[in-house]
Amino acid sequence: MRSWILSFSLGVLAGGFIPVLPPFRVTLLLWLPLLLSGWWCWLSLASAFCLGLWWLLCQAIIHHEHLLPAHLEQVDMWITGTVSGLPQAAGGSARFMFRANSLCIGDDRSSCSNVTPNTPRRFLLNDYGDNPYRSGEHLALQVRLKRPHGFANPGGFDYERWLFQAGISATGYVRETEWLEQLPLSVFARFNGMRQHQQAWLDSLPLSSGGFIKALIIGDRFGITDRQWQLLTAIGTNHLMVISGLHIGLVTWLAYRLLEWLLRRCPRCSLVYPASKSAVLGAIAVSLCYSALAGFSLPVQRALVMVCCLMSGLLLVRQTWPLNNLCLALLAVLLLDPLAPQSAGFWLSFTAVGLLLTLPKPAATYGQSRLLLRTQYVLFLGLAPLMLILFRQVSLLAPLVNLVAIPFIGLLVVPLCLLALVTAWFAPVLAEYLIVLPDALLAAFESTLFALTSSVPAWRVAFPALPAWLLALLAGVIAIHLMRPRPGTWLALALAATLAHGYRGQRPAPGSFQLDILDVGQGLAVTIATRHHLLLYDTGPAYSPRFNAGEGIIVPFLAAVNLGVPDLVIISHGDNDHAGGLSALRQSWPGVTYMAGENRALAQGQSQSCRAGQAWQWDGVHFRILSPDETGREGNDASCVLQVSAGNFTALLPGDIEAKTELALVRRYRESLAASILLAPHHGSKTSSTPVFIRFTDPQHVIFSSGYLNRFNHPDPAVVARYHRHGSTLHHSALSGHLRVLVNPESGPGDVLSYRETRPRFWSGRP
C-alpha cells in the first residue's frame, strides 16, 4: 500500500512540471494501464503513477475552464454573490474574496445569467473606496477583471501559482457596490464572521505585536510587516508565526493530554466510553475549531488531515506503524489538493514529520533533554537542503533558536492567545488584560531575534548551485541514518558549505555585458553585468507601503542569480515607476554609489548628478551618459540616458524621454545613437518613439517594460506598429516576464531569453 501511495504521489508531483495542459480527452489515455490490468492494476505501480498524474491534470483542467475568458478582461460587468474569507482593510482600501452566483456584461443587469460550471466564480477584488465589507454579505458589484497575472522573475514569488492553488478565476477592482438582501449564512460564513469580529477586537487594542497575535489566533498574516517577515525568515522561525501543522499539532496534543487527564479522574465517564478514545475525539474537535478559526486555508487543511491520520491509531486502539499513517495523510492531502506539492509548506511539513518519526522513543539511555537536542539536530540537517532549495538560505542559528522558540510559542504564547480569545466572548474587559501578556512575550521575542540576526547572518546560496544542494542533501541523509555526528556527516556538510559559498552567478566574458530586464509591472528595473561589475538602472515602482519592486523583486532576483550588490545605481528620474524602490534599496545597500538625472531623485539621499558627457569603462565595456545636458531638466525629459557598448554593439536605456529630447539626441549624436538593443522610451508611450528617433537608433531588438493591461495603454498600438514597420524584433515584459540578453563584442546580441518561455507552467494565466 505504501508503494502504491508513493507512486500515486510521484504521478501528482510529475504533473506539476507539465508546461501546457493537454485536452481532457488525451488525459483519459492515462486510464489505459488501469483498464488493461484489470483488478491486479491496484498492485501496479505504473497504474498508480498514471492515476496520480491524471488526478492532477483533471483538477487543473477544471480550474482552467473557470478562468476569466481573455475577451472579458477590462470589461465592465456586474457580478452578484457573497464575500468569502476574511476581508483585509488598510489605508482606505479593502481586499477580499468574492464568490459569484451570477454575472452580466455591461450595465444591463436585467440580462444577468447564473454562474455555470464553466464560468468564472471566485474572484480576488480590491476596493479603493471606504466601503466596509463583512464576510457572508450578499452584494452586487460592478467590477473590472483580468486573468490571474503576476510578476515572472528568477527568485520571485510565483503569484500566479498561488492564485491557481486558491482557485481564483480572476482578479480586479470594484467600481460600484450595492448591498442586497442578506442570505442565510453558511457554517463557513459564520466562522469567518467570528474571525472578522476577533480581527476588529484585536485592531482596537494598543498592541505592539498585534500582527503576530492575529496570525497566531485567526491566521491573518496581513498585519505582519515585510521587515518582520524577513526577520523571521532569516532566523528560521517564520513557521512559528502562522497557523501551521506545528501549531495545530501542539494544540491537538495539549487538548488530548488535558482531556485524558480529566476523563481518567471521572470513572463514570470512562464507563460510558474509554477515556483515551474520548480524549482523541475531543482533541480532534479542538483542532477542527482551531482550523476553522484560521479560515481553513490550504496549509491548515493539510495540517488538519495529517493530524487526523496520525491520531487514527489511537482512536482505533490498534498498533499502527507511524509511516503508514504518514502515507495515508499524504494520500488524503493529494486527493484534497493535488497542487499541494507546488508549495514550500507541503515539503517542509511532510519532511519534518517524517524526520520526527525516525527518532527513537525516550529510553533510559536517552533522556528528554537529550532527545530534544537530537530532534533539533536531525530536523536542521534534514530540512537544510530543502531550505536551500526553496528559499536559497538557511539560518545557522535555527536549531538553537527553535529549541527554545517552539515550546515558547507553541506551548506558552498560543495557549495564552487562545485563552484571551475565548475569554473575550463573555468577559471582554478581562480578555484585554489577558492579551497583554502574550503581546509582551512576542515583543521580547522579536527584539531577541533582531539581536541574533545582527550577530549571525544566514547562509545563502545562489539558485543554480545544484552541486551544493546535492551535497547538502547527502549530508542530511547521512545524519538521519547515523542519528549522531560522525566524521562523514561533517565532511559532507563542509563540502556543501564550501561549494555554496564559493559559487558565483554566471558572469559574461571580458568585453561582454549581460542585460537583465526585470518584470516589475508598470515601471523599469534593469541590471547590466560585466565580468566584475554590476549596474542597476532604475528601481521599479512602489505599489504600496508594504510592497515595492526594490525589496520584493530586485533583491530576490540578485540573490537568486548571485550577481552580488551593484557597484552603481542610476535613477533615470524621480517618478514612482522608476524610483519607487530606491528608499528600500538605500537601506539594504548603504555603501553603494547612486546617480540620478532629476532633483526629485537626488533629494531622497546623497547622489551624484547624471549629466551628459560622463563616461567610464568596466572590464572592456564602455558606459556613456547622453542626457540630460548641463542645464538640467525636470520630469520625463530629465531622464538619465545611458548607452552601453561592447565593441560596435550597443544598448540604449533612455528612461522616459519624450519627443523633444529624442530630437535633441538625434541632432547631437546622429549615427552614434544606433543601438542593437533599445528600451522603448517612456514604456512605448505615444509621446515618444518618434519616426526620426527610430530611424537613427535603428534598433535590432526593442523591449517594452510596462504593466499587464496598464491604465496608460502602454505600449501604444501606433508605436508598436512603427517599430514593426522598421523591422525591429519586439519584446514585452508584461507578456514575457524577465528578459535576458548577452551582448558579445564580436557577434553582438544573442537570443533574448524570456523567463516565461524558458520556464513555462500550466498554471500561468496567459490565454
Secondary structure as UniProt FT lines:
FT   HELIX           2..15
FT   TURN            16..17
FT   HELIX           24..27
FT   HELIX           28..31
FT   HELIX           32..37
FT   HELIX           38..43
FT   HELIX           45..66
FT   HELIX           70..72
FT   TURN            73..74
FT   STRAND          77..90
FT   TURN            91..92
FT   STRAND          93..105
FT   HELIX           109..111
FT   STRAND          113..114
FT   TURN            117..118
FT   STRAND          122..127
FT   TURN            135..136
FT   STRAND          138..146
FT   TURN            154..155
FT   HELIX           159..165
FT   TURN            166..167
FT   STRAND          170..179
FT   HELIX           187..203
FT   TURN            208..209
FT   HELIX           210..218
FT   HELIX           221..223
FT   HELIX           226..235
FT   HELIX           238..241
FT   HELIX           245..263
FT   TURN            264..265
FT   HELIX           267..272
FT   HELIX           275..293
FT   TURN            294..295
FT   HELIX           298..310
FT   HELIX           312..316
FT   HELIX           322..336
FT   TURN            338..339
FT   HELIX           340..342
FT   HELIX           344..357
FT   TURN            364..365
FT   HELIX           368..391
FT   STRAND          393..394
FT   TURN            396..397
FT   HELIX           398..407
FT   HELIX           408..413
FT   HELIX           414..424
FT   TURN            425..426
FT   HELIX           428..434
FT   HELIX           436..455
FT   STRAND          459..460
FT   TURN            463..464
FT   HELIX           466..482
FT   HELIX           487..502
FT   TURN            510..511
FT   STRAND          513..517
FT   STRAND          526..529
FT   STRAND          534..537
FT   STRAND          542..544
FT   TURN            545..546
FT   STRAND          547..548
FT   HELIX           550..554
FT   HELIX           555..561
FT   STRAND          568..571
FT   HELIX           576..579
FT   TURN            580..581
FT   HELIX           582..588
FT   TURN            590..591
FT   STRAND          593..596
FT   HELIX           599..602
FT   TURN            603..604
FT   STRAND          608..609
FT   TURN            612..613
FT   STRAND          615..618
FT   TURN            619..620
FT   STRAND          621..627
FT   TURN            630..631
FT   HELIX           635..638
FT   STRAND          641..646
FT   TURN            647..648
FT   STRAND          649..653
FT   TURN            655..656
FT   HELIX           659..669
FT   HELIX           670..673
FT   STRAND          677..679
FT   HELIX           681..684
FT   TURN            686..687
FT   HELIX           691..697
FT   STRAND          701..704
FT   TURN            708..709
FT   TURN            711..712
FT   HELIX           717..726
FT   STRAND          729..732
FT   HELIX           733..736
FT   STRAND          739..744
FT   TURN            745..747
FT   STRAND          748..749
FT   STRAND          753..754
FT   HELIX           755..758
FT   TURN            762..763
//
